[in-house]
Amino acid sequence: MRADRLISILLLLQNHEKMTTKVLAKELEVTERTIHRDMESLSAAGIPVLAERGKHGGWRLVDQYRTRLTGLKESELKTLFLSPSFQLLSDLGFTKDWKEARQKLLASLPNALQTHADDMWNRVHIDTDTWRQSSQELSALSILQQAIWEERKIKMKYEKANKETSKRIVEPLGLVAKGRTWYLIAISSGDIRNFRVSRIKSAELTSDSFSRPAEFQLAEYWNQSKQTFVENLPVFEVDVEVSPSIMQRLTFTGRFVQLLNTGTPKENGWIPVKLSFDTEQEAKAYILGFGDQIRILKPISLIDSVKQMADSVLSLYE
């Protein structure tokens, strides 16, 4: 509803020093023209909203203006009382603080809403752990948090995927949790880069400070970085026919294989399927694991590769 959107704009401007039309439109999922119309309505209603032109311009409220439209709807309260990931809170050392803050927030609510809010913890639980937990070394996490809040550079020793290590000084901008894996987003040699926290072998806080880029938005950067990573992943597609006896297992594909599409079953009951792998090696190992239940159609070169792998397995046990 438009009234809700106008209140949202007012609160966004109150909580941010300045916001552009483009950012507001994206946040509220409307067009930029709609934002301009809403600003006219706010101004007509006596809300002191100003537009600043230029490269660093945007919409802002007159200094010191505060609205009292802070009442929360029941649906909004529910979002505040969703149980967060206790695993991630524990990594950050915030578990105790979160529980205390939860109790204070609950105590501040009217009696009529306390029961609804408290019941949220008993109906929705968020668990970011995998079924088989893998231990990750996160000893640097506390130092990284301090450096991020204090905007100080850190000197760290980092291990790459190939086990090579390097020493570097970086400017930490933020932390991102992807599942249960933590990433440090930092400026290194002038570029913004991602570092897996578990590969940071040592971290030392320096006395040198730095200034965060004014336009940097952590969530926006991460989404763009993630999209770029996915678009550049290697792809090896394979056309196969599979026995109906394994079709159900095939739908629960693993980490390194994706089921792209399924065709109409043939007269013998076998089903055409297109699979996507990261590499040919992963395709060979996966297909060979199903024995005589998968038949390769193309690429033809993969048939010879699987035969050679099968021969190697036989030779190993002769």
N, C-alpha and C positions, 0 to 999 in steps of 0.2 A: 504494500500500500504506500501511496505517496507520503502520507503523514509520517509513517515509520521511517521512510527514506530521509525526509527532512531532518528528523531527530538524529538519525545516524550520521548525517553530514555534520550537524552541529556538534555532536560528541566527538567525531573524528577531528574536527578543527580545534576543538577544545583540548584534545589530548596530543595534538601535533602542532608544532610551531607554524608550519605552512604545508599545504598540499596542492599539487597541480590538478588541473581538470582531468588530465589523463589518468593520474593515480586514483583520484576519487571515482572516476567512471569504472575503472578496473575493480576497485574494492567493492563497489556497490552493484557491479554487473549491469550497468546501463550505458547509454551512449554519452558522449561528451556534450552533445546538444541538450540532453536531459539535465545534466549537471548545471549548465548555464541557466536553464529555465528554473531549476530549483534554487539557484543562488538569487535570482531575481525575486522569487517568492519569499525567501528568507529576509532579504533586504526590505521588501514591502511590508513584512510583518514586524519590522523594527529591530531585527537582529543586525548588529554592527559588523557585517562581513565585508571585507575589502579585497580587491583584486590588485596584485602587484605585477606589473609587466616586466618583460625582459627575460634574459637567460635563466636567472635564478628566481623568477617570479612564482606566483601561485596565489591561492586563496588563503586568507587568514582572518581571525577575529581581532577586533580592536583590543589592544593590550588591556589586561586585567578583566576582560569580560568572561564571566562564568555562568553557565546555565545550571538550573536546579533540576533539569529533566533527567534525573539519575535513577528513577524507579525501575526495578528489574521485573520483567515478566517471569511467569513461572517456567516457561520453556527456556528462557535465558539463564535462570538459576540452575536448571538441570545441567546445562553445559558446564557451569562452574564447578559442579559437584561430581562430575564424571571422575571415576578413579583413574589417575594417571598410571604410567608405567612405573611400578615400584623398582624394577631393575634399573631403569635409567636414573630415577631419583637417588638410588643407592650409589650409582657410579659417581654422581655429582656431589654426594654427601648431603642431600637435602631431605632425606626421608623424615627425620624428626621434625625439621622445620615445617614440612608440608602438613604433617599430622596436627601440629599445634595451630598452624594457620587455618586448617580446615575446621577445627573446633571453635576458633574465634569467629570465623565467618558464620558458622552454624548458630552460634550464640547470639549473633547480631540480627538474625532474621526474626520476623514476627512469628508467633507461635503457630499460626495457620500454615506457614510455609516450611517450618522446621521438619515436620514429618516427611513431606515430599522430598526435601533435599537429602535428608538422612537415608531415605529409602533408595536413592540413586546408587549409593555405594553397594547396596545389596542386590542390585539388578544388572549392573554393567561393570565388568572387570576387564582391564586391559593388560595382557601379558605379552611382552615383546621377546621373551626367551624362546629359543628353539627347543624342540623335543630333546635333542641331545646337545647339552650345553658344551660350548668350547671355551676354555679358559683364555682370556685375553689380558695381556699386561697393560694396565691403565695407570701405572704409577705417576705418569706425567700429568694426569688430568687436573689435579689440584693446582699445579703451577700454571697450567694453561688458562684455567679459569681466572686466576689472579692477574695474569698478564692481560687477558682480554678486558677485564673490568678497569684495570689501571692504565690501559693503553701503553704498555711497556713491551719492548722487544725482548725476544728470548733467543738464547743460543742453544741449539739442539743437535743431537746426533740421530740421524734418521737412516733406517734400513729399507732399501728398496725391495721390490718383489724378488729380484734376483740375488738377494742377500748382500749386495754391495752396500756399504755404509758411507755416509757423507756428513760433514759438519756444515751448518749454515745458521745464519741469523735471520729470523723472520719477524714479521709484524702480525700478530694474531688478531683476526677479526671476529671469529666466532667458532662455535662448536655445533656440529650436526650429528644426530644419531640416525643412522639408516638401519632399521631393525635394532639389533643390539650392538652394532659396530659404530664406533665414534670416529668422526673425522674432524680434523682441525682445518679451518679455512684461514689462510694467512697469505700475506704478501711476501714473496721471496724473489729477490733480484728484480723487483719492479713489476712482477706479474702475480695475480691472485691464483693460488694453487690449493689443491686438496691434499692433506696428509693424513694417513690412517694413524690414529693415536696409538694403537698397539705396536706400531713400528717405530715409535719414538723411543729410542733406547735411553736417552737422557735429555733433560731440559733444565736450563738454568736461566733464571730471571736476571735481566740486565738492568742497569740504571738508566738506559736510554729510552726515552719516550717517543711516541710517534702520533700522528694525527690520522684518524680514520677518514677514508674518502667520504665526502659529504653525501654523495648520492648512493652509497653502497647499501643494499638491502639483502640481508643474509638469505632469507627464504627465496627471494627472486633469483639471486645468484645460484643457489643450490638447484633449483628447478631447471634453470638453463644449463647448468653443468651436467646434471643428470640426463637431460634430453640429448645433449651433445655426445655424451658417453654412449648412450643406447644407439644413436644413429651411426656411430663409428664402430660398433661391434662387428667382428667378422661373421659372415653368414655362409653356411654350406648346406644347400637344400638337396634333399634326396626324395625321389619318387619310389615308393615300395608298394607291395601287396602284402597284407597281413592276414593271418588265420583269425577267424572270428573268436577263437578260444583265448586270444591275448588282447582283444580290442579293449576290454575294460581296463586292463593294466596299462595299455598305451595311453589312455586318456589321462592317467595320473603320471604325466611326464616329469622327468627329473629336472635338475637345475640346468643341464647342458643341452636339452632338447626341447623343441617346441612343436606341437601338433598344429600344422597350418590349416589343413582341410581334409575332409573325408569324402570319398566318392561312393558311388552306388555299388553294392556287392555284385561280384561276377557270378556266373552260373555255378561255379564250384564253391561259392560262399565266401571266397577271399575278398578282402575289401581294399580298394586303392586308397593310399594315404600319402600325403606330402609332409615330410618332416624337415625341420630346420635345426642345424647344429652350428656351433661356433667354428669347429674345425673338422677336417676329414678324419683325423685320428679319433675324435670323439664319436663320429658317425660309425666308424668301423667297429669300435669296441661295443657300442650300444647295440648295433644290429647283430653282431656275432653272439651277443649275450642271449638272444632269443632263439638261437639254433636254427632249426628248420621251420620256424613259425613266421619268418619274414623273408620275402623274396625281393631283391633289388631290381628295379626297372631302369632307373638312370640316376646318376651318370654311369655309363658303362664301365668307366675306369675304376669305379668303386667296387665292382664285382671282382675284378682281379685282385684288388687290394685286400678284400675280405678273404678271398681264397688263400692268399699268401699268409695272412694272419692266422687262418685256421690251420694251415700246414705247419706253421711255427709252433702252434699249441700242441699239435700231434707229435711233432719231433721232440718237444720238451718232455713228453711222457713216454717216449719209446724206450 
